[in-house]
């Protein structure tokens, strides 16, 4: 991805009045997606099954209940999907406990910028409350958000808009005055459905034509987002 791609959609974003920023968590703020991939592959190897990248990628940004369906679609209804996903989760958490969880480039700088201008910020994640608190805490940024909304707090996960609608409500800003930062396709779809402006910061999933059409900006990292938000009209 070239730097010039970050310019696509910038006028459209600057035409929006942004009063709050809503962050996805996994793959956007913290580099959990690569660890999750390693966990899925390792757990599959332990069970003697094949988990190719395309299968693992399909679960990025997807709630746990839908991940279960994807596993059963691939391996059959009798396959112990819950046991497989639980083992993959344990393997990922072990890597986090070992200190392998890292913040994504530019995360701290962007948070500091938003704090300097008094911009409310929240997390809206498909992960559970336990995982969100653990991952944000391990990364040392849990207390830097005005609100953290998780899959446990809403009836429907992404691509439905519920998480972003709840996060906007939590910070007291109308959804159409919020900027959502996402790395996943379902996250972008959810933000669009909520009526928010969206910037995609791709992680493991490359931007598609659908994503380019639906996002105000495709940014290479959070450094670029900070520069965008710091720039004048």
Residue, then its C-alpha position, 0 to 999 in steps of 0.5 A: x500500500x502506497x502513501x498516496x492511497x491515504x489521500x483517497x477520500x480525504x475531502x469526504x472525511x474533512x466534510x464530516x464533523x467528527x466529535x468522537x473516535x470509535x476504535x476496533x480493538x483486535x488488529x487495529x489497536x493491538x496485534x492480536x490477529x496474528x496471534x489468533x492466526x497462530x493459535x488457530x493453526x497450532x490447535x488445528x495441527x494438534x487435532x490433525x486437521x488443516x486450517x489454511x490461511x483463507x479459513x483463518x482469515x474468514x474469522x477475522x472481525x467475526x463474533x465467536x458464535x459465528x466463528x463456531x458456525x464457520x468451523x462446523x461448515x468446514x469440518x462438519x456438524x459433528x466436529x468439536x468446534x467449541x473445543x477447537x476454538x477454546x484450544x486456539x484461544x488458550x494458545x493465543x492467550x499463552x502467547x499474550x502471557x508470554x509478552x508477545x502482544x504488541x500495540x499496532x504502530x501509531x496507536x499511542x501517538x494517536x491516543x495522545x493526539x486525541x487526548x490533547x484535543x479533548x476528543x472522546x474515544x471508545x472501543x467497540x470490539x467483537x471480543x468478550x468483556x474478559x478478553x477486551x479488558x485483558x488485552x487492553x490491560x496487557x497493552x497498557x491502554x485500558x484506562x485511556x478510553x472513555x468507554x469499552x463496548x464488547x460483544x457481551x453488551x449487544x444483541x448482535x455483533x458486526x456486521x450489524x451496527x449495534x456495537x458502534x451505536x452503543x459506543x456512540x451512545x456511551x460517549x454521548x455523540x451521535x453516530x454520524x459525528x463519529x469516526x470509526x477506525x477498523x481493520x476488518x470487512x465486517x467492522x467496516x460494514x458495521x460502521x457504515x450501517x451505524x452511519x459513521x465515517x470509516x477509516x480502514x487500517x488494513x491488518x491481515x485483510x487487504x482492502x477490496x473494492x467494497x472497502x474502498x467504496x465504503x471508507x472515507x480513507x484507507x490508511x496504512x497505519x495509525x500514524x497516518x490517521x493521526x496525521x490526517x486528524x491533525x491536518x487542517x481543512 
